Structure formats: C-alpha cells, structure tokens
Amino acid sequence: MSTPRSPHTSPTLGSGEHRARTRRAPTLRPIVDLDSGAVVAVEVVAPVPEGLGRPDGTGRGAMVVAEWLATLVRAGNGAESLLPLVLPLPSVALTERSDLPALVESALRRTGRRPRDITLMLTPDLSDLPKSTVLTGIIGLRASGFRCGLGTAMARPDLVVEAAPFLIRLDPTLVSGLDTDQRNGGIIDGLARIGRSSGVYALATGVARSEEIVRLRDRGVRLGSGPFFTEADWRPGEKVTPVPEPVAASLEDTDDGPRVTEFMAPPVDFDVESTGEHVLEALTENTALNSVVLIDHRERPIGVIDRTRFLLSVTGRYGHALHAKRPALRLAESPRTVPAWMSAISALRVAGQDRERVYDDLIVTNPYGQCLGVVHVSDLIQSLSRQ
C-alpha cells in the first residue's frame, strides 16, 4: 500500500513544474514608516495553498500550517534578518480546536525567530468566521507571544475593537481610491481613529504614488507598502524609494531645528510584571539613570518610574516592605511620549505642559507606538539655549 505524500513534502519537479513553483515563490515587501521612510518590518507574501488549515479530521492541519509558516520565515531571512516579519495565516485554521499556537511557536523558533518578532496576518476570509472563533484564536496566539493582524479593512468594527489586533490591512483599492471616493476616505478615517484609541495600526498596501503617501499621512496612517517603495525582487537590506518630505502643517510641528531623536538615549525598560525590587536594583547599579520605562507585550510604554520619587517611596520607613515584592507599576506614572519625527523645540513644549513634571524624561516612540528611547529634558534645554 502506498503512503500518501505529506502536503509539505517537496516532490521531484519537472522543468515545467519547477517554473510554476518558482513563480509561486514568496515575495518580500518592506513595510515603511511613511514619515521617516525607514523600513520597520518585512512582509512575506505568498498565496495560501488550497485547503491549508481547513480541518480534515486527522488533526494534522495545524502541524502543516506551522511548517508552511516556517518555510516563509526562511524565505524572509536576509541581510536584515532581525527586522520583524509579517506572515499570512489562513483564518480557517482558527476553526480547528488544536494546539496551533504551540506548534507555530515551535516551528518558528527552529528558524531562529521569537514570537515577538512575528505578526500573523489573518487572511481576509476571517470575515466569514464567527466572531467568537476569531477572538478565541487571536487570544491563543497572543498568549504565545505573537502579534496578530487582520488582513482586511472590511472586518466588523466590533471585531476590530474587541480583538485589538496589532495591524489591520488597508486594501490597495481603498488606498488608490482615497482621493476619488469619499467612502474610502471614511473607512480609513474610522480605522485611524480606532487605532489612536486602542493601539491598532493601519497598514496601507498597494501604495503606488507619492500623492497617496501624503494623503495617508494626513489621515493618520503611518505604515505603508507597495510598488512605490521597491521593485518586485526587493530583498531585506536593500534600499527603498525615499518618501516625500512631510510638510510642517501635516506634522503639526512648524519648528525647524534638530529632531528629538538627536537627543535620545537608550531606554532601560522592564515588563509590566517586574517588581519594585527589580527597578531598585537597576537604579542602584546606574546612578546616572533618571527613569525606568515599563512596557507591555507590544513594547509600548505604559508607565514610567522617576528615580527621585521612586527612591523616596522605597527607601522611606516601611517602603521596602511595602513595595519591593509588588509590581513596580504601582509606583509608575503615565509616560509622556513624543513621536520620533518631532522637533526638539516642540518636544520641549510638550514637557512644559505639565508643570509638576517639567523635568521628567520624555519617551520617544516609533509608528508602532513602541519605545525607542528616552530624552532628558535638561539636555534639550542646554542644547537649545546655545543656539
């Protein structure tokens, strides 16, 4: 009796079949910060094999999906292999009650990738699945450390809000029709508004013209990919087409001069579960450290601990007993964030908005809202006073 061939086993290819397989090879697209023009991630684009992820009664579907994703990761490893990856995940795979997250994590770790480096973009057929199925699947993947994205802007608004994905894809038809169809603009405006309130980042795909970049930025979209940036054979590490210079009005920043990133120092950050003892140790070992940043699973700042106020709380009477073994977040304050494109003088104005915390460190963030570094307000004052 012959043994059926595993779906992920590569047979010997004839010349015609080899050419067909070559045409279906994954392509790599840079995901670009529309403000700075920097490549912040790489999307691996590949058609989902027919039937992949659909339950077949054998329980092997999740394993096949995991191995397929591992092959895509290997295709995405290049000169800049440390860039985060965005991979397609067939939404139908969520319908099978299985250990999909564990299998995917194991397969991708074998390629040298950690879950935090990967965003799994659910294919557009997620709109056909029950909301409860999608939510349960996303929760499971997120618990394993993966970021998740929705592969269509046509997902139900309540699903977008409840799932709180890391990314949501704006289809090329929405992007190209932005200046000709008010409905497209309304959808993009709505998603950008949701993103600002819940940390969902819109990714504009199919960007083909510089005018589209300007309009997307004006509507609050900060990430894009498409033919404007590269040719189809782009590989990680290669250059991309520069984005148009942001005009001052669109950035709400009319000041010339150096950007705030010129004054940025590496952050000392801890996750939200870190205790007061962990923070105390860091401050004790580095006497020049002004603050410690607390970040969530997406590396976004959710709290900042000022050195002076923290030490007053911990070193006071009964302070160590009260705070050392408990989460440091209890003593944290809300972070004061500034985007990386902001000028130093505008960042100084942000610092001055809170009179009680004028000299507290500012946290610099990227388009994902992730912590890039910290800026000492005293450094800004000293530098700008010399100009």
C-alpha positions in Angstrom: 0.0 0.0 0.0 1.4 3.4 -1.0 1.8 6.0 1.7 0.1 9.4 0.9 2.5 12.2 0.4 2.6 14.8 3.1 1.3 18.2 1.9 4.6 19.9 2.8 6.9 17.3 1.2 8.6 18.6 -2.0 8.4 16.1 -4.9 10.9 15.9 -7.7 9.9 18.7 -10.1 10.0 18.5 -13.9 11.1 21.6 -15.8 7.6 23.0 -16.3 6.5 22.2 -12.8 9.7 23.8 -11.5 8.9 27.1 -13.4 5.4 27.1 -11.9 6.8 26.6 -8.4 9.3 29.3 -8.9 6.6 31.8 -9.9 4.7 30.9 -6.7 7.8 31.6 -4.5 7.2 34.0 -1.7 7.9 37.7 -2.3 9.2 40.1 0.3 7.7 43.6 0.7 9.2 46.2 3.0 6.8 47.9 5.5 7.8 51.5 5.6 7.3 54.3 8.1 5.5 56.9 6.0 7.0 59.7 8.0 10.7 58.8 8.0 10.9 56.3 5.1 12.6 53.7 7.3 11.8 50.0 6.8 10.3 48.8 10.1 9.3 45.3 9.1 9.2 42.8 6.2 6.0 41.2 4.9 6.3 37.8 3.4 3.7 37.5 0.7 2.7 34.1 -0.6 -0.6 32.5 -1.8 -2.1 30.2 0.7 -2.1 26.6 -0.7 -5.6 25.4 -1.4 -7.1 23.7 1.6 -4.3 24.7 4.0 -5.6 25.0 7.6 -9.0 23.5 6.8 -9.9 20.8 9.4 -9.7 17.3 7.7 -10.5 15.1 10.7 -6.9 13.9 11.1 -5.7 16.6 13.5 -2.6 17.3 11.3 -3.8 20.6 9.8 -2.2 22.8 12.5 1.1 21.0 12.0 1.1 21.6 8.3 0.2 25.3 8.8 3.2 25.6 11.2 5.6 24.0 8.8 4.4 26.2 6.0 5.0 29.3 8.0 8.5 28.1 8.9 9.3 27.9 5.1 8.1 31.5 4.7 10.3 32.7 7.6 13.3 31.1 5.9 12.5 32.9 2.7 12.4 36.2 4.7 15.7 35.8 6.4 18.2 38.1 4.6 20.8 40.7 5.2 18.5 42.4 7.7 17.1 39.2 9.2 16.4 40.9 12.6 13.6 43.0 11.1 10.2 41.9 12.3 8.2 39.7 9.9 4.6 39.8 8.9 3.3 36.4 7.8 0.0 35.3 6.3 -2.1 32.9 8.4 -5.1 31.2 6.9 -8.0 32.3 9.1 -9.8 28.9 8.6 -7.0 27.4 10.8 -8.6 29.0 13.8 -11.7 26.8 13.4 -9.8 23.7 14.4 -9.6 23.3 18.2 -5.9 22.4 18.3 -2.6 23.4 19.7 -2.0 25.7 16.7 -0.2 28.4 18.7 2.2 26.0 20.3 3.0 24.3 17.0 3.6 27.6 15.2 5.8 28.8 18.1 7.9 25.6 18.0 8.3 25.7 14.2 9.3 29.4 14.1 11.7 29.1 17.0 13.6 26.5 15.0 14.1 29.1 12.3 15.7 31.5 14.8 12.6 33.7 15.3 10.9 34.6 18.5 7.1 35.1 18.7 7.6 38.7 19.5 9.3 39.2 16.1 6.3 37.9 14.2 2.9 39.4 13.2 0.5 36.8 11.9 -1.8 38.4 9.4 -5.2 36.6 9.2 -6.4 36.2 5.6 -9.5 38.1 4.5 -11.8 35.1 4.9 -11.8 35.9 8.6 -15.0 37.9 7.8 -16.7 34.6 7.1 -16.0 33.1 10.5 -17.9 33.6 13.7 -16.6 36.4 15.8 -16.1 34.1 18.8 -13.9 31.8 16.8 -11.7 34.7 15.6 -11.4 36.2 19.1 -10.5 32.8 20.7 -7.9 32.2 18.1 -6.3 35.6 18.5 -6.2 35.2 22.3 -4.4 31.9 21.9 -1.8 33.3 19.5 -1.3 36.4 21.6 -0.8 34.2 24.7 2.1 32.5 22.9 3.7 35.9 22.3 2.6 36.5 18.7 1.2 39.8 17.3 -1.9 39.4 15.2 -3.2 41.4 12.2 -6.5 41.5 10.3 -6.0 41.0 6.6 -8.9 43.2 5.5 -10.4 46.6 6.5 -13.8 45.0 5.9 -13.8 43.3 9.3 -16.7 44.2 11.5 -15.9 47.3 13.7 -16.9 45.4 16.9 -14.4 42.7 16.0 -11.6 45.2 15.4 -12.3 46.9 18.8 -12.6 43.6 20.8 -9.7 41.8 19.1 -7.4 44.8 19.3 -5.1 43.5 16.6 -1.6 44.9 16.1 -2.2 45.6 12.4 -5.1 46.0 10.1 -4.6 45.9 6.3 -6.0 48.7 4.1 -6.6 47.1 0.7 -5.0 48.7 -2.4 -8.5 49.6 -3.7 -9.0 51.8 -0.6 -5.6 53.4 -1.0 -5.9 54.2 -4.7 -9.4 55.5 -4.4 -8.7 57.7 -1.4 -8.9 60.9 -3.4 -11.8 59.9 -5.7 -14.3 58.1 -3.4 -15.4 59.7 -0.1 -16.4 56.2 1.2 -12.8 55.1 1.0 -11.7 58.1 3.0 -14.4 57.5 5.6 -13.2 53.9 6.1 -9.6 55.0 6.5 -10.5 57.9 8.8 -12.5 55.5 11.0 -9.7 52.9 11.3 -7.1 55.6 12.0 -9.4 56.9 14.8 -9.8 53.4 16.3 -6.0 53.0 16.1 -5.3 56.1 18.0 -7.6 55.0 20.8 -6.8 51.3 21.0 -3.3 50.7 19.6 -4.4 49.2 16.2 -2.1 50.3 13.4 -3.4 50.6 9.9 -1.1 49.3 7.1 -1.8 50.8 3.7 -1.0 48.3 1.0 -0.5 48.8 -2.8 0.9 52.3 -2.3 1.9 53.4 -5.8 2.2 57.2 -5.8 3.8 59.9 -3.6 0.5 61.7 -3.6 -1.1 58.7 -1.8 1.6 58.8 0.9 0.8 62.5 1.6 -3.0 61.8 1.8 -2.5 58.8 4.0 -0.3 60.7 6.4 -2.9 63.5 6.6 -5.4 60.9 7.7 -3.2 59.5 10.4 -1.9 56.4 8.6 1.8 55.8 9.3 2.7 52.5 7.7 2.7 51.5 4.1 3.9 49.0 1.5 3.6 48.8 -2.3 5.3 49.3 -5.6 6.2 52.9 -4.9 8.9 51.7 -2.5 10.6 48.8 -4.3 10.7 46.6 -7.3 9.2 43.1 -7.0 12.6 41.5 -6.4 13.5 43.5 -3.3 15.4 41.7 -0.6 15.9 42.7 3.1 18.8 45.1 3.5 18.3 46.8 0.1 17.2 50.5 -0.2 13.7 51.7 -0.7 12.4 54.8 -2.5 12.5 57.8 -0.2 9.1 59.1 0.9 8.1 62.7 0.3 9.3 65.2 2.9 6.5 65.7 5.4 5.2 69.3 5.4 5.2 71.1 8.7 1.4 71.5 8.7 0.8 67.8 8.4 3.0 67.1 11.3 1.6 69.9 13.5 5.2 70.9 14.0 6.2 74.2 12.5 9.6 74.5 14.0 12.9 74.0 12.3 15.9 72.6 14.0 17.1 69.2 15.2 14.7 66.3 15.7 14.2 64.9 19.2 15.9 61.7 18.2 19.2 63.5 18.2 19.0 63.8 22.0 17.7 60.3 22.6 19.4 57.8 24.9 18.7 54.0 25.1 15.9 53.2 27.5 16.1 51.0 30.5 12.8 49.1 30.3 11.1 46.3 32.2 7.9 44.4 31.5 4.7 45.2 33.5 5.2 42.2 35.9 8.6 43.5 37.2 8.7 44.2 40.9 9.9 47.2 42.8 13.0 45.2 43.7 14.0 44.9 40.0 13.7 48.6 39.5 15.5 49.4 42.7 18.4 47.2 41.6 18.6 48.9 38.2 18.6 52.4 39.8 21.2 51.4 42.4 23.6 50.0 39.8 23.4 53.0 37.5 23.4 56.2 39.4 23.1 58.3 36.2 19.7 56.7 35.4 16.9 59.2 35.6 14.0 56.8 34.9 12.8 53.3 34.1 10.2 52.6 31.4 7.6 49.9 31.9 6.4 48.3 28.6 3.6 45.9 27.6 3.8 42.8 25.4 3.9 45.0 22.3 6.9 47.0 23.7 4.7 50.1 24.1 5.4 52.3 27.2 2.6 52.1 29.7 4.3 53.6 32.7 7.5 55.5 33.7 9.2 55.4 37.1 11.0 58.6 38.0 14.2 58.0 40.0 13.7 60.5 42.7 10.1 59.8 43.5 10.6 56.1 43.4 13.5 56.1 45.8 11.6 58.3 48.2 8.8 55.8 48.3 11.0 52.7 48.6 13.7 53.9 50.9 11.3 55.5 53.4 10.0 53.9 56.5 8.5 50.5 55.7 9.0 51.4 52.0 11.0 48.3 51.1 8.5 46.0 52.8 5.6 47.7 51.0 6.9 47.9 47.5 9.9 45.6 46.9 8.0 42.4 46.1 5.0 44.0 44.5 4.6 45.2 40.8 6.6 48.3 40.1 3.7 49.6 38.1 2.0 50.6 41.3 4.6 53.4 41.6 4.7 54.3 37.9 3.2 57.4 36.3 1.8 57.8 32.8 4.6 58.1 30.2 4.9 61.4 28.3 5.5 60.2 24.8 6.7 62.1 21.7 6.9 60.7 18.1 10.3 60.3 16.6 9.7 62.9 13.9 9.0 65.7 16.4 11.4 68.6 16.6 13.4 69.2 19.8 11.7 72.5 20.4 8.2 71.0 20.1 9.3 68.2 22.5 10.3 70.9 25.0 6.9 72.4 24.7 5.3 69.0 25.5 7.5 68.8 28.6 6.3 72.2 29.7 2.6 71.3 29.6 2.8 69.6 33.0 4.3 72.0 35.5 4.7 69.3 38.1 6.7 67.0 35.8 8.6 69.5 33.6 11.9 67.8 34.0 10.7 64.2 33.8 12.1 62.2 30.9 10.2 62.1 27.6 9.7 58.7 25.9 10.3 58.6 22.1 8.1 56.2 20.1 8.0 54.8 16.6 4.9 54.5 14.4 4.0 51.3 16.2 3.9 53.2 19.5 6.9 51.2 20.7 9.6 52.7 22.9 12.7 53.8 21.0 14.5 55.7 23.8 14.3 58.4 26.4 15.2 62.1 26.2 16.3 64.1 29.2 14.6 67.5 29.2 17.7 69.1 30.7 19.7 68.1 27.6 17.1 69.8 25.4 17.2 73.0 27.4 21.1 73.1 27.4 21.3 72.4 23.7 18.6 74.8 22.5 19.9 77.6 24.8 23.2 77.5 22.9 21.5 78.1 19.5 
